[in-house]
Amino acid sequence: MTQQSSNYGYGDRERTAGDRIAAVTDRAREFGEDALERADAMLRPAGLSIRERPMTVLAFVGGLAFAAGALWMLRNSRQQSRMDEFLQQVSEYARRPRWW
């Protein structure tokens, strides 16, 4: 007896889908490797400078942290003064005579 294949074209679609998935996987792997190479190339000078001049890097990072903290405090003090202004207006409104 001969066995007849009842393929109905599904094998071709599965094969092309598998090929597409493999191609996408390979492409994603290539992009990932390229991204890692670029990140390594960009971070290598920073790593070298940390090893060669650790105190300079520490001073620089400390300066950035101080500047960020100063800006944060300045922003918070402005918000606090706005809150004080709002509370002042509310208390003045409460002291007004009511004519109803």
Residue pairs with C-beta under 8 A, 6 or more apart in sequence:
49 56
49 57
50 57
